[in-house]
Amino acid sequence: MAVTIGIDVGGTKIAAGVVDDAGKVIARRQIATAAMHPTAVVAGIVKVAQELNAAAPGTTGIGIGAAGLIDGANGVVLSAPNIAWENVPLRQMVADRIDLPVVIDNDANVAAWGEALYGAGKGYGDQIMLTVGTGIGGGIIIGGQIYRGSHGVGAELGHMIVDASGPSECPCGNHGCLEAMASGNSIGRRARERASEPGAAAVLERAGRDGAAITGELVGEAAKAGDVWARALVTETGRWLGVGIANVVNIFDPSAVIIAGGAAAGTGELLLGPARDAAAERIIGHAWRKLPPVLPAALGYDAGLVGAAALARAIS
Ligand SMILES: [Zn+2]
């Protein structure tokens, strides 16, 4: 049985696994990277890859997904702010230590690829994935391939601008990016701004009565528990997400839109329901098409490593 190694490199951990050709993870390794020096993260990647390679004879390649701007053609991480990498020739650094072909790509791209092959997007053709976590990432699958753009750094769907003249600044410096309006962090920001409202009492209680300590996660938990004020915030955020979904549907006409990420998983239909409603109101061509399925992701945190492993299968 041909197996490959998939490695998902994030700001807080390296999650790696040996994956078979059905997308099943048959061995795992994980290491925390939070306080690591950038070169130690590379050493950590090599270490887990060597361990997994030893544990699974017959491994034919290594796929790595990393959060940041990736030049996949040259195997270089151009910029990964969470890990403090700049122009790191990651593919060569790993290939120098392990005698296997290595491919690297953006973390959202590989997660979209994993969901398309083995998760919620399986059986759909062209599809778009939005990862709604603390920020918003994106992946575009067109014609059975990951779409990367002319510099390899496209599909930054979280930075489509949906409220250009609005007050919300995005970490990228623009105003009104989808990430600034519909991410988990944006839920927390809205809640903190309105923490003095009478309805905020239950959420404030969860934050130890400190308005500045309210997070999107706390709001999501309160919303799930039925708190009306928290639900209104999640609904508002979901409607902004729907504006972003309408944009990608109008541009790409996909067969499905997959919604992944911790903030989406934590709020479920409380976020997705309003998102679908707001998107359906805005898609063009109502007369001859409906909003495509907007589906929660199915692979959870495994999507990245499973997708990275699948990419490695294609090169090995
Ligand atoms: Zn932005």
Boltz pocket constraint, residues with backbone or C-beta under 6 A from the ligand:
constraints:
  - pocket:
      binder: B
      contacts: [[A, 158], [A, 159], [A, 170], [A, 171], [A, 172], [A, 173], [A, 174], [A, 177], [A, 179], [A, 180]]
      max_distance: 6.0
